[in-house]
């Protein structure tokens, strides 16, 4: 059993210890996001089991609605696990969140279908997704906080970027499972029973992550956790500018992230005209390269400053989202053209995702850091990120798909305003207790 020792008390030159802490914490992050995204990627194959309809878009719309419902639990998860992380410790919170995700994934794996259980089937699916949403809602803030506190100040952007390496890795792993099953099983098998396999994999992987996270050392001291305002909403609201900046930045950042990752698979099938297997292969390549880009952009932020990097993200995202979406939709099934455009979009998104967690962690003091990051992120993510698929499909269903492109661009403008208003983390000095 590990000893709970503040990592800041460890020799700051002990790189090996910090790398192992990043690996152990991020393993759970990968599993949590794999489980969450497995639902989205495999909904193409199981939507008809829970929402039978003659209209394919209507089936996907219903499944996307359940995906969005999981996001609605994120604010509760952000508050609950953020409070636990600030009052009981980061390690305790991360262990509990991955255990909860394991339960939700295994529940989906054994669910009855509408044909056998009627309305109970989609109701149980919603329950499982709400459980997973609660878990992921707590995962982001706690893991972002932990990785930021473990890293030394000179390389904080680089180390913290591994949060999105594992987050994207979870998406990539889900796509890899899709591709592997598509290449070995028939479409009838995937639509019949094989869609359950990825959820079994996720549940078992979560158990492994649980054991890895038991080795984590605590990054906060007893005095931090016992502070009067530790993990309290009142304490968090004493930093209104940080709260508003985190909300605005997350609104645009999450929406564009989910647009070009999670929703893009369906967009390639439903709008551009690719077959599901082609879309899955294209997303696999795109996500792999996107994942590798995160440490590069994280290290870049350590050199040019995180605020400067986010300003570039806000400007480029606002100006180029609309033309990129139009170009992808009109790429005419030319795979190399579509992939090139998608990678250009993901390069812009990388300016945000590589440093998303550390920027927000630097805005809050230690006693409310996990709560401030987790709750603010979860609220904006639930409203705008989690609804990306549903909003996109709704515009498509209404025959006005171009309106979704304008919607994403408008939220990017909101993110740009948030960055302009963001206080300089170096002046706030909230991370001074962390290793240098």
KEZA-341949 format. One record per residue: residue in three letters; z, x, y of N, C-alpha, C, O in turn. Coordinates in steps of 0.001 Angstrom, whole numbers, plus 500000, padded with zeros to 6 digits. Layout:
% KEZA-341949
ALAZXYZXYZXYZXY/...
END
This chain:
% KEZA-341949
UNK500000500857498798500000500000500000500000500886501242500720501883501294/UNK499206500530502229499076501363503420500253501188504360500929500160504363/UNK500478502229505164501537502192506162500954501753507483499899502236507893/UNK501643500830508159501133500339509433501527501290510544502649501221511048/UNK500618502181510937500861503173511976499801503018513049498615502960512725/UNK500190502948514328499179502841515376498201504000515289498612505160515274/UNK496919503697515233495908504743515066495869505655516271495445506805516168/UNK496312505151517425496325505975518628497327507106518525497265508066519294/UNK498285506999517547499269508052517362498723509188516511499356510237516396/UNK497577508991515926496950509978515072496195510989515929495731510660517021/UNK496074512212515435495306513243516123493910512715516479493151512346515583/UNK493563512674517757492268512119518154491084512890517597489957512394517617/UNK491326514114517093490236514894516515490054514605515026489183515188514380/UNK490873513709514484490776513354513076489611512384512891489812511190512670/UNK488403512908512984487197512076512912487076511379511568486693510211511498/UNK487405512096510504487253511521509168488096510258509030487639509264508465/UNK489310510293509539490204509137509443489631507950510209489724506809509758/UNK489046508221511356488495507138512170487231506566511531487010505355511555/UNK486413507431510968485201506954510293485575506062509114484956505019508902/UNK486586506468508347487009505655507208487558504307507670487373503293506997/UNK488234504299508820488748503036509362487598502123509768487653500913509547/UNK486551502704510364485374501924510741484710501346509501484327500176509488/UNK484570502167508447483927501717507211484712500585506577484133499572506186/UNK486023500744506469486850499729505822486836498415506594486737497343505996/UNK486935498494507923486945497261508717485576496596508716485472495371508658/UNK484524497412508782483176496845508858482703496285507524481794495455507502/UNK483293496713506411482906496157505116483174494662505072482359493887504571/UNK484314494270505597484628492842505657483729492115506623483345490970506387/UNK483387492787507725482479492201508707481127491906508066480552490839508283/UNK480614492861507267479340492679506599479376491477505659478463490651505652/UNK480438491394504870480546490295503899480652488949504605480025487973504191/UNK481446488900505670481615487637506393480285487134506938479969485949506826/UNK479507488037507527478251487622508132477174487383507086476290486549507288/UNK477234488100505971476312487799504872476530486364504408475576485598504276/UNK477769486008504165478078484651503703477592483603504694477043482571504309/UNK477804483886505981477453482906506986475944482735507093475451481616507235/UNK475209483846507025473758483779507165473055483355505884471938482841505939/UNK473681483559504740473075483129503478472768481636503544471763481172503007/UNK473639480903504202473408479461504357472105479209505115471279478404504684/UNK471924479889506231470737479648507053469453480023506323468490479257506308/UNK469447481214505716468231481686505070467875480873503824466695480695503525/UNK468876480377503095468596479639501864468476478136502093468170477390501162/UNK468716477686503326468603476247503594467179475744503366466972474554503129/UNK466184476654503438464808476269503134464684475746501703463795474953501395/UNK465589476202500833465518475838499423466512474756499005466270474055498023/UNK467632474603499730468608473613499264468794472414500190469545471498499856/UNK468125472399501353468325471299502307468068469933501670468781468970501952/UNK467048469851500808466693468556500211467758468046499245467798466850498954/UNK468620468928498744469684468511497823470797467754498542471510466959497928/UNK470945468000499838472037467382500596471532466411501661472251465496502062/UNK470302466608502114469737465743503151468317465329502747467354465731503401/UNK468174464540501691466830464172501211466040463406502270466549462464502877/UNK464782463824502485463925463192503479462471463514503156462180464503502483/UNK461556462669503645460129462919503470459587463869504535458451464334504439/UNK460398464153505542459989464998506671460699466351506553461924466418506652/UNK459934467425506343460530468758506148461318469212507372462405469777507244/UNK460771468964508549461486469349509768462799468596509888463796469157510341/UNK462810467313509480464045466523509527465084467084508562466272467113508882/UNK464646467532507382465563468156506418466188469413507026467403469607506984/UNK465327470257507591465817471495508187466710471215509394467670471944509645/UNK466396470175510126467191469802511289468600469402510861469578469782511505/UNK468705468637509775470017468237509258470815469450508793472008469566509075/UNK470136470363508069470804471571507603471241472438508778472317473035508747/UNK470404472507509819470749473281511011471930472649511740472727473350512363/UNK472039471330511662473172470649512268474481471060511626475491471228512310/UNK474464471223510300475662471683509595475946473138509956477103473529510108/UNK474873473950510096475033475336510529475723475383511892476627476186512120/UNK475274474500512796475876474439514130477318473950514058478158474393514841/UNK477619473027513113478984472515512965479949473641512629481096473640513075/UNK479472474618511826480312475766511519480683476529512771481784477072512868/UNK479776476575513727480055477264514984481094476520515821481811477134516610/UNK481176475218515653482138474450516435483572474792516062484495474552516841/UNK483763475356514864485098475789514453485440477163515018486595477586514971/UNK484460477843515538484708479203515990485728479316517120486546480236517098/UNK485713478405518119486760478516519140488168478416518558489078479125518991/UNK488343477526517569489656477415516923489978478706516190491095479218516266/UNK488959479239515461489165480497514761489423481645515721490266482504515460/UNK488688481661516848488895482705517844490298482678518412490917483722518620/UNK490800481467518663492172481339519178493201481706518105494113482492518361/UNK493053481139516910494035481351515851494118482816515434495199483405515428/UNK492982483397515088492999484773514605493216485775515733493780486846515509/UNK492770485433516957493055486299518086494551486360518364495101487429518631/UNK495198485210518298496655485161518499497375485950517400498306486709517667/UNK496919485750516160497536486474515045497340487982515192498254488763514930/UNK496127488385515615495841489814515763496687490451516858497121491595516725/UNK496924489705517951497721490249519050499222490213518755499978491024519289/UNK499649489285517914501079489133517641501504489697516280502622490192516137/UNK500624489625515293500967490103513949500243491401513578500627492088512631/UNK499203491723514331498458492943514051497016492678513667496692491640513089/UNK496145493642514000494716493501513696494481493430512187493669492632511719/UNK495190494262511432495001494338509985495304493003509316494528492539508480/UNK496407492392509669496794491099509084495716490050509334495344489303508428/UNK495218489997510565494207489005510931492909489215510160492297488247509709/UNK492483490467510003491235490744509306491332490464507811490345490055507201/UNK492483490673507219492678490341505806492580488834505584491937488383504636/UNK493210488069506447493219486620506308491818486029506514491432485099505805/UNK491059486559507473489737485996507757488773486201506600488011485292506271/UNK488787487379505970487855487623504872488257486824503625487396486435502836/UNK489542486581503450490003485750502336489520484310502500489129483668501525/UNK489546483812503717489091482455503997487587482325503801487112481308503293/UNK486829483353504201485385483324504009485041483296502525484102482613502115/UNK485783484023501735485575484044500284485691482636499710484864482221498898/UNK486721481903500134486917480545499643485777479616500019485338478812499196/UNK485289479716501258484196478859501710482907479126500954482176478195500618/UNK482625480400500685481399480753499982481413480258498542480420479712498060/UNK482529480446497858482617479999496467482566478473496376482062477928495394/UNK483079477791497380483017476325497385481569475843497457481185474921496736/UNK480754476468498332479347476082498429478624476329497107477747475558496717/UNK478999477412496421478334477774495171478483476704494089477628476592493210/UNK479563475916494144479809474939493073479656473490493540480004472562492810/UNK479137473294494756479031471932495288478089471045494466477060471519493983/UNK478430469768494306477485468818493707476410468460494731476612468663495928/UNK475279467935494285474194467559495185474301466078495552475120465343494999/UNK473464465660496486473447464256496912473084463347495748473576462222495659/UNK472235463825494868471798463020493733472945462687492792472958461615492187/UNK473901463587492662475016463364491738476283462849492414477089462168491780/UNK476465463167493690477721462793494351477527461919495583478505461510496209/UNK476280461627495940476043460780497109476504461427498393476351462635498575/UNK477067460631499285477471461098500602478569462148500539478776462889501501/UNK479284462220499400480338463225499244479765464638499292480428465562499763/UNK478525464810498802477914466144498751477763466759500145478272467857500370/UNK477085466097501091477001466696502431478353466806503121478562467705503937/UNK479279465894502798480616465963503399481343467233502950482000467887503760/UNK481228467586501660481849468803501153481158470043501708481797471065501959/UNK479836469941501898479103471056502495479592471325503913479783472475504309/UNK479791470264504660480314470398506024481704471036505994482008471904506812/UNK482552470603505046483910471150504944483881472654504671484640473420505264/UNK482993473061503763482884474485503441482405475281504648482895476378504916/UNK481444474718505372480924475402506553481961475480507667482004476460508410/UNK482792474454507784483852474489508787484872475573508454485383476248509348/UNK485165475736507164486087476787506732485504478164507055486208479046507546/UNK484215478338506774483564479604507082483486479841508592483653480967509060/UNK483230478775509344483169478901510798484501479328511382484550480130512315/UNK485588478789510830486933479174511271487159480656511019487700481369511863/UNK486734481106509843486909482511509473486106483442510374486646484414510902/UNK484805483146510552483952484007511369484385483976512830484246484968513546/UNK484913482833513270485405482730514638486502483739514920486629484235516039/UNK487298484040513897488355485030514060487893486447513789488494487407514272/UNK486831486578513022486366487910512614485823488714513781486145489894513917/UNK485008488101514624484333488858515680485330489533516621485272490744516830/UNK486242488743517186487155489294518178488054490365517611488286491386518257/UNK488566490149516410489491491106515816488782492391515429489282493480515711/UNK487619492283514783486912493502514365486369494264515572486387495494515582/UNK485886493545516594485403494217517808486540494976518475486368496112518916/UNK487702494337518546488874494971519137489304496189518341489582497248518904/UNK489357496029517026489808497116516159488892498331516270489367499454516435/UNK487582498110516180486647499232516244486699499931517600486565501153517676/UNK486890499169518655486979499753519990488239500587520138488229501627520796/UNK489317500134519530490590500860519627490623502093518743491306503065519064/UNK489898502069517642489850503210516737489036504351517330489380505520517154/UNK487954504015518035487026505032518534487607505817519700488423505303520465/UNK487178507071519827487542507875520989486679507458522175485578506940521987/UNK487166507677523386486496507152524582485096507717524774484206507001525234/UNK484881508982524432483559509595524651482485509011523745481299509056524073/UNK482898508463522603481930507931521640482215506471521298481859505995520220/UNK482854505773522218483274504398521919482061503481521722482076502620520842/UNK481031503654522518479832502829522343479188503053520992478776502104520324/UNK479103504327520587478493504670519299479280504064518142478708503395517282/UNK480599504298518119481405503792517015481440502261516993481327501646515933/UNK481595501658518161481690500198518218480376499528517840480369498361517449/UNK479258500254517952477965499663517594477890499310516116477047498510515711/UNK478768499905515305478723499624513872479214498216513551479065497747512423/UNK479797497543514535480110496129514306478817495340514098478719494524513181/UNK477827495591514956476561494880514788475686495509513708474794494844513180/UNK475922496774513369475232497338512205475598496519510973474730496156510179/UNK476890496230510820477315495459509646477011493973509814476747493282508831/UNK477047493480511042476689492082511268475217491866510901474880490932510173/UNK474346492743511418472930492659511072472743492985509598471893492403508924/UNK473558493933509097473498494261507682473799493053506812473225492897505735/UNK474709492189507286474979490962506556473763490061506518473445489472505484/UNK473082489955507654471827489194507701470788489808506775470118489110506013/UNK470670491136506857469675491841506048469964491665504559469051491441503763/UNK471230491768504193471595491588502795471233490187502322470767490005501197/UNK471452489192503191471078487823502837469568487710502638469111487040501712/UNK468793488368503507467339488341503371466910489077502103466003488624501404/UNK467555490211501800467225490961500595467457490126499344466667490171498401/UNK468541489368499343468814488489498207467741487407498120467285487065497028/UNK467336486867499281466254485886499307464984486476498696464368485877497815/UNK464601487668499182463371488303498711463451488605497217462496488358496480/UNK464589489139496769464748489470495347464609488232494473463951488265493433/UNK465226487151494900465149485920494113463746485314494175463248484770493190/UNK463118485419495351461752484886495485460758485651494602459790485082494098/UNK461020486954494428460094487764493636460334487622492130459448487931491333/UNK461510487163491740461834487084490308461899485659489768461817485450488557/UNK462045484686490654462169483299490203461105482429490862460590482764491929/UNK460789481333490233459812480399490785460432479599491923461652479517492061/UNK459554479012492733460030478166493827460812476970493294461796476550493903/UNK460383476428492173461094475298491568462513475694491169463451474916491341/UNK462665476912490634464002477378490249464889477567491474466071477224491454/UNK464307478119492548465068478329493776465503476997494380466627476863494863/UNK464622476033494348464947474719494897465836473913493945466489472952494352/UNK465849474317492684466623473560491708468057474027491561468984473233491725/UNK468265475335491246469619475823490981469899477224491527471052477553491807/UNK468856478057491684469076479469492023469579479678493448470040480771493776/UNK469503478653494306470029478791495671471541479006495666472105479427496675/UNK472202478724494545473661478912494452474044480388494279475164480782494604/UNK473118481195493769473424482591493443473952483389494640474957484086494495/UNK473321483317495808473811484125496936475237483804497352475947484674497857/UNK475661482567497146477032482207497529478055482749496527479189483058496894/UNK477650482862495270478514483511494277478658484991494621479757485544494578/UNK477527485631494964477540487042495355478466487257496547479254488202496571/UNK478362486371497533479192486502498732480668486379498432481478487130498975/UNK481029485440497574482427485262497223483002486477496521484132486881496795/UNK482227487064495612482691488244494882482771489465495801483699490266495693/UNK481796489603496702481804490728497641483001490656498583483537491687498989/UNK483419489442498930484564489272499824485843489790499176486724490308499861/UNK485943489652497873487120490154497165487183491677497271488259492247497452/UNK486016492339497156485969493798497304486374494202498724487149495140498915/UNK485841493481499716486173493780501113487665493596501376488261494325502169/UNK488249492628500711489684492366500875490499493589500463491446493966501153/UNK490137494203499350490855495389498886490611496584499812491518497380500052/UNK489378496708500334489100497799501262489906497648502546490411498634503082/UNK490026496445503031490754496225504287492262496444504142492963496630505137/UNK492749496423502928494168496704502727494512498146503097495679498461503331/UNK493513499020503150493761500429503480493815500678504985494141501784505417/UNK493501499668505781493453499849507236494838500130507809495846499618507323/UNK494863500953508849496074501213509601496045500394510880494980500131511437/UNK497198500001511331497313499162512515497037499973513772497407501144513843/UNK496391499367514768496060500062516019496996499687517167496909500275518245/UNK497878498731516957498809498337518018500229498721517632500546498882516453/UNK501056498860518617502464499190518378503302497914518356502844496849518770/UNK504519498034517872505425496885517819505693496340519218505821495129519398/UNK505779497228520213506033496776521585504856495976522126505050495016522871/UNK503625496365521756502437495601522158502496494195521574502254493212522274/UNK502818494108520290502813492819519594503971491925520011503883490702519904/UNK505056492528520485506226491738520876506291491459522373507262490881522862/UNK505258491869523096505230491600524535505268490095524785504780489315523967/UNK505839489694525899506040488281526202504744487476526155504734486359525638/UNK503669488018526679502408487276526758501433487634525637500267487243525687/UNK501889488359524646501002488782523561500372487577522866501083486688522397/UNK499065487547522801498356486479522107498462485112522750498202484107522088/UNK498837485039524021499017483736524672497838483406525580497217484294526164/UNK497542482110525688496480481674526586496825481979528039495956482332528837/UNK498119481836528371498553482124529737498281483578530089497845483888531198/UNK498542484471529131498297485884529363496812486177529515496413486983530356/UNK496007485530528710494563485727528796494017485230530128493174485887530739/UNK494492484075530581493986483470531811494436484204533067494007483863534170/UNK495288485200532913495646486051534045494495487006534398494572487771535358/UNK493445486936533605492269487789533820491025486902533890490134487016533048/UNK490962486013534900489877485020534968488491485620535078487539485086534509/UNK488361486721535803487037487335535953486530487844534607485355487680534278/UNK487411488456533840487029488947532526486644487793531601485701487901530817/UNK487380486692531703487086485507530889485699484965531215484902484714530311/UNK485407484784532501484117484210532913482951485132532577481896484667532145/UNK483133486429532772482078487380532446481782487358530946480621487369530538/UNK482834487327530131482652487295528676481952486022528245481087486062527370/UNK482306484896528839481658483624528519480169483652528882479325483271528071/UNK479851484100530088478463484116530544477603485098529776476470484787529408/UNK478141486282529535477395487301528801477128486857527367476040487068526832/UNK478141486238526752477992485785525368477021484617525263476282484515524283/UNK477012483736526257476109482577526223474658483025526078473953482573525177/UNK474216483907526959472847484390526884472613485334525729471596485244525041/UNK473565486256525511473415487240524447473367486624523071472544487019522245/UNK474237485660522806474255485014521492473010484180521263472442484189520171/UNK472585483457522294471404482609522140470162483430521816469416483085520900/UNK469935484497522545468734485294522288468838486018520953467830486214520274/UNK470046486416520572470247487065519279469895486124518127469146486497517224/UNK470429484920518161470149483978517081468709483465517115468150483097516082/UNK468120483444518299466727483024518397465803483984517658464913483552516926/UNK466012485287517847465111486279517256465565486792515895464920487673515326/UNK466654486263515368467088486661514025467148485437513115466253485229512296/UNK468179484640513252468384483507512348467288482457512471466691482073511465/UNK467012481986513682466015480936513867464594481440513622463713480662513256/UNK464373482728513821463019483266513742462393483065512367461182482863512273/UNK463183483115511307462614482907509971461958481529509872460848481397509359/UNK462651480516510366462099479157510337460948479014511325459987478289511062/UNK461040479693512448459982479662513455458684480219512869457606479672513101/UNK458792481297512117457605481903511509456960480974510487455740480974510322/UNK457788480178509800457267479245508805456772477961509466455663477497509205/UNK457608477408510315457385476068510848456400476022512023455760474997512260/UNK456284477125512751455419477150513939454220478077513764453078477677513993/UNK454489479331513351453396480304513242452539480033512013451337480299512017/UNK453168479496510943452391479126509769452485480059508582451680479955507657/UNK453455480977508581453625481863507438454254481110506262454985480140506458/UNK453966481564505045454646481048503862456084481573503878456331482647504427/UNK457037480846503290458438481297503297458621482728502795459424483475503353/UNK457886483124501746458038484478501212457541485520502211458152486580502346/UNK456454485240502905455945486161503930456942486312505074457204487416505552/UNK457489485181505500458461485203506597459700485997506210460233486753507022/UNK460163485831504966461347486547504501461104488052504482461967488823504902/UNK459941488477503999459612489907503966459534490487505381460013491592505633/UNK458928489734506295458811490201507670460185490328508327460453491299509034/UNK461044489355508093462390489408508656463195490548508044464020491156508726/UNK462968490842506780463672491938506130463340493264506811464234494060507097/UNK462065493498507067461636494737507739462193494787509165462726495809509596/UNK462064493682509884462529493636511274464027493865511376464481494625512232/UNK464795493220510518466244493361510564466697494763510171467674495277510716/UNK465997495379509236466349496741508835466185497703510008467080498500510288/UNK465050497632510691464815498507511846465764498178512991466233499072513694/UNK466040496909513171466984496455514204468373497004513922469063497440514844/UNK468789496989512674470096497512512289470198499004512601471205499461513142/UNK469156499763512259469160501203512504469201501530513995469666502602514384/UNK468720500616514824468674500861516268470043500755516933470231501298518022/UNK470995500078516316472273499828516980473029501100517363473446501211518516/UNK473229502067516460473936503284516880473204504056517968473833504698518809/UNK471880503995517954471090504683518984471393504097520361471648504831521316/UNK471364502780520452471650502121521726473132502234522083473481502303523261/UNK474005502253521072475427502445521337475693503808521944476451503926522906/UNK475063504853521379475210506205521915474602506298523315475113507019524173/UNK473522505574523538472892505555524864473874505039525909473934505565527020/UNK474643504013525558475605503445526512476699504437526883477245504379527984/UNK477024505355525956478025506387526259477500507373527294478280508054527959/UNK476184507451527430475575508399528374475227507747529712475459508339530766/UNK474676506540529678474208505933530928475186504899531489475014504432532615/UNK476203504541530715477159503524531165476804502156530609475638501763530583/UNK477820501442530168477562500157529520477078499089530503476281498223530141/UNK477551499149531720477102498164532700475620498347533011474889497363533125/UNK475170499585533149473750499839533405472881499346532253471809498782532470/UNK473351499563531032472586499123529871472494497601529815471453497047529462/UNK473594496927530166473584495462530157472717494895531282472119493829531130/UNK472647495601532406471748495163533479470293495197533007469512494296533311/UNK469942496242532264468588496329531708468341495181530731467259494596530709/UNK469339494873529939469232493757528990468997492442529721468117491666529349/UNK469781492196530757469661490941531492468309490773532163467717489695532116/UNK467822491834532787466533491769533480465389491591532485464552490704532652/UNK465350492424531457464257492370530475464278491062529679463230490478529403/UNK465474490613529315465579489370528560465124488168529370464463487274528842/UNK465475488143530648465077487030531517463559487002531730462945485935531720/UNK462968488169531919461543488239532243460625488115531026459522487580531143/UNK461063488602529859460133488728528739460371487766527574459571487739526639/UNK461441486980527603461671486037526497460527485039526377459997484822525288/UNK460154484442527484459099483423527476457759483980526973457178483400526056/UNK457252485077527537455976485598527033456040486081525590455051485964524866/UNK457174486619525153457292487081523772457260485912522787456590485982521757/UNK457981484848523103457984483684522216456589483063522138456140482670521061/UNK455911482977523273454546482428523281453595483313522486452735482820521756/UNK453759484626522637452872485546521926453101485479520415452143485519519643/UNK454354485376519990454644485276518557454078483980517994453479483975516918/UNK454267482874518725453768481585518237452247481567518142451679480832517335/UNK451586482383518973450131482412518961449544483625518269448366483936518448/UNK450369484323517466449901485548516812448936485282515674448362486221515123/UNK448743484007515304447696483609514365447829484128512958446829484283512258/UNK449056484403512524449239484851511155448894486313510927448853486751509777/UNK448640487096511993448409488531511863449779489208511765450492489345512759/UNK450129489626510550451495490084510284451901491263511168453015491277511693/UNK451019492254511344451393493431512121451588493095513595452414493712514268/UNK450833492119514102451001491689515495452336490966515650453103491241516573/UNK452599490040514735453851489292514785455049490222514691456000490091515461/UNK455008491163513749456117492094513558456325492974514779457464493221515173/UNK455246493449515383455360494291516582456013493537517729456866494083518430/UNK455617492293517922456207491477518981457683491203518710458509491233519623/UNK458003490937517455459390490675517086460261491907517307461388491793517788/UNK459747493077516960460501494316517168460696494605518661461740495121519060/UNK459710494279519472459861494456520924460995493573521449461798494003522277/UNK461048492337520957462118491430521361463475491949520901464448491896521653/UNK463544492450519670464817492940519128465275494217519825466473494492519880/UNK464341494997520353464727496177521130465470495758522392466453496387522783/UNK464993494694523021465691494164524198467067493646523813468050493913524504/UNK467139492909522717468414492353522264469402493465521911470609493301522088/UNK468894494595521414469757495724521029470540496297522207471629496842522026/UNK469989496173523402470702496632524591472033495918524736472982496468525296/UNK472104494691524232473338493895524263474157494044522990475345494363523045/UNK473530493813521848474297493734520602474994495045520255476085495022519687/UNK474393496183520580474989497473520232476339497698520902477172498437520376/UNK476565497073522050477813497302522795478538495999523112479488495989523895/UNK478099494917522513478683493613522809480200493601522651480916493162523551/UNK480690494080521514482124494025521248482932494932522145483955494514522687/UNK482488496182522314483276497143523077483345496764524554484382496954525190/UNK482256496231525108482261495826526520483331494769526761484086494846527730/UNK483387493788525877484367492714526033485787493207525790486722492775526465/UNK485951494116524822487283494657524542487812495448525734489013495434526001/UNK486933496131526446487351496936527595487774496083528787488361496596529740/UNK487481494789528740487806493915529871489208493326529792489685492752530771/UNK489882493454528641491192492825528454492258493859528068491958494828527370/UNK493505493652528523494598494543528119494975494315526661494632493284526083/UNK495670495260526073495925495271524635496645494032524127496368493573523018/UNK497573493475524919498388492367524413497625491049524288498084490140523597/UNK496467490929524944495643489713524807494186490064524493493290489239524670/UNK493960491291524027492579491744523829491859490964522730490753490466522944/UNK492476490856521566491820490150520456491608488678520802490570488105520470/UNK492579488070521461492445486665521867491358486511522924490507485629522817/UNK491384487369523947490397487272525021488980487459524524488086486696524891/UNK488764488476523685487432488721523144487031487603522188485941487042522298/UNK487920487285521251487595486322520203487383484905520701486399484267520324/UNK488271484395521534488185483017521990487012482816522947486251481860522800/UNK486862483706523921485751483567524881484409483686524175483482482923524448/UNK484313484643523272483072484793522500482809483543521671481686483038521639/UNK483838483047521005483654481909520099483216480651520843482372479905520346/UNK483770480410522013483397479219522782481921479269523181481164478332522927/UNK481527480379523808480133480503524252479174480574523065478070480032523120/UNK479598481240521998478755481370520819478558480030520131477469479729519642/UNK479618479223520092479517477903519469478574476995520246477781476261519655/UNK478662477045521567477854476163522397476385476574522445475501475719522473/UNK476124477876522455474758478335522693474151479108521519472981478903521198/UNK474911479982520879474376480726519745474214479868518507473146479832517895/UNK475286479176518144475253478364516938474296477199517007473840476706515975/UNK473988476757518194473085475612518356471623476024518501470753475170518667/UNK471346477334518438469978477818518685468973477169517741467939476665518181/UNK469276477180516440468368476571515472468176475083515745467054474575515748/UNK469285474402515971469227472953516171468424472607517422467588471704517397/UNK468677473323518513467952473063519754466477473399519589465611472641520026/UNK466188474540518956464804474928518747464035473922517910462903473569518241/UNK464649473457516819464004472471515951463878471109516644462929470364516401/UNK464843470798517501464791469530518245463613469517519205462895468521519299/UNK463413470630519922462240470735520797460961470629519977460004469975520390/UNK460948471276518813459784471233517932459516469810517460458375469347517474/UNK460562469126517047460443467757516538459966466796517622459304465801517329/UNK460309467100518886459920466249520014458532466595520555458039465956521484/UNK457906467622519955456570468018520403456569468798521702455554468849522396/UNK457707469412522038457803470168523294458442471526523038459408471900523703/UNK457905472254522082458524473507521658458630474525522788459563475328522807/UNK457698474505523721457748475443524836459001475314525677459425476273526321/UNK459599474118525672460832473924526425461956474798525920462837475187526687/UNK461936475114524626462983475984524062462860477400524618463872478062524853/UNK461643477866524828461446479212525374462064479314526776462722480300527108/UNK461838478277527587462423478242528938463947478184528882464637478792529700/UNK464451477450527911465909477323527733466545478691527473467555479036528086/UNK465949479469526560466482480795526248466409481702527477467359482428527768/UNK465287481665528197465131482487529399466161482130530463466678483008531153/UNK466457480841530594467439480401531592468832480919531266469567481336532162/UNK469199480896529985470522481405529590470590482917529740471663483470529983/UNK469456483586529595469436485020529847469697485316531325470317486325531663/UNK469226484440532192469505484606533617471002484464533887471555485165534735/UNK471650483555533162473107483396533278473808484682532851474750485126533508/UNK473349485286531744473931486540531273473761487645532312474661488461532509/UNK472607487670532975472359488675534004473334488534535169473845489529535683/UNK473586487304535579474567487061536646475949487539536214476685488119537013/UNK476306487293534944477609487721534429477748489238534489478810489753534841/UNK476685489948534149476735491415534193476893491903535628477653492836535888/UNK476184491280536551476292491665537965477720491489538465478201492273539284/UNK478393490457537969479769490162538399480822490904537584482012490788537878/UNK480420491659536575481362492303535671482121493434536357481502494285536994/UNK483446493461536243484199494571536824483947495858536027483604495796534847/UNK484110496989536650483901498269535985485080498531535047486210498677535513/UNK484839498594533732485933498820532781486714500106533051487904500188532747/UNK486040501111533626486727502377533909487798502197534980488798502914534988/UNK487590501251535871488605500992536908489737500119536382490876500220536839/UNK489409499253535408490451498391534831491445499216534016492638498912534005/UNK490967500256533337491807501170532548492586500477531443493685500907531093/UNK492033499420530899492733498684529836492735499446528510493552499158527636/UNK491833500409528352491750501133527084492433502498527153492217503340526282/UNK493245502721528169493850504031528327494819504367527197495080505539526928/UNK495352503338526536496286503603525436495546504060524187496132504645523275/UNK494229503778524164493435504106522977493125505598522949493273506276523966/UNK492697506124521797492434507573521670491324508036522599490370507305522869/UNK491467509263523081490466509856523944489689510958523220488797511571523805/
END
